């Protein structure tokens, strides 16, 4: 048996220390980072080359993830949603106001007889009123369709934020409990005025919401009594 094979066999049979495992994992991550640029295509390399050097890779990745999710949500819209969003976007611009100002002005001038023609919609402009009323009905419908879709997206994002917030709170609580256990192990006394015991308690969202509602009702009831 060759010496190298013997050393490999001896290494495989020996239990490695935690430090050795951490070093091996770090080396593996470095190898992965060296491989990743080779796997990227030319467009991705040029895109990442324009990254802001003042921002970390985590921030750049999060920005790209948010943009990807928004583009994915926009691409999943059906034809009706796309039409409603287009109409809503156009009606919310100043161009929409300018078009209507010109339209109303020309309509009124044509029906006042200043150009010598026969008025087709004399004062009080009943036809124009009917057209504008129908336009308002359709515009409000398109706006409501867009708002409903945006409300669904907002609810999904709110659920995601709530989940991340609860997960973060749980992780921080566990970290505080571990630090408290390490402190007790080392024999370090806690400060008497410390809020560590309160912070180590598990926070339940339903309890927080119930307490907020109770305090709001009490404040509102007290305000009514003072009035």
Phi, psi and omega in degrees: 000137181287154180299321182296317179295323178295319179294321178296318179295322179292324180290321179294324181281341183270140178281123181280154180279163177300323179297321180293321178294321178296319179295321179294321178294319178295320178296321179295319178297319178297320179296321179296319179296329178285332182279327186304314180300329179290331181279343180284145176279179186296320181295319179294321179296317178293324179294314180290336178292337180269007179296149178289120181293343180283347180257147180282167179296328180294317180294317178299319179293321178294321178297315179295325178294317179297316179297319179297319180294321179293318178294324178294318178296323179290324181286338181275001178290145176274182184296319180297317179295322180295319178296315180297319179293322179294314179296317180296319179295319180290321181289345179264015180248159179294336177300322178300320178292316181298319179299318181289325177297314178296317180299311181294320181296313179295320180299314182292319180296320180293331183262007173264351179082014181289334182264008177083358180273168179277125180297126177267347178214075183293169178303134014265032173058060181294321179295317178297320179297318180295318181296316181294323178296316177296321178298319179297321179297313181292321179297316179297324178294315178298319179296319179295322178298314179296320180294323177296318179294318178294327178294321177296317177297321179295321178295320177297317179293323178295320176298320178295317179297319179296318179297315179295320179296317178295320178295319178296318179297319179295318180295317180295323177296318178295322178296317179297320178295321178293318178295323177295320178294320177295321179297317178294324179295323180277353178078027180269127183281145177279152174289141183294326181269011183288144177261021184297320181297322178290322181289335181282350180287143178287126181268124178258127183298326180294326177291320179295316179296320179295321179290321177298316180295320180296315181292325178294317178295321179294318178295320179292319179294321177293325178293322179294324179293322179293330178286000000 
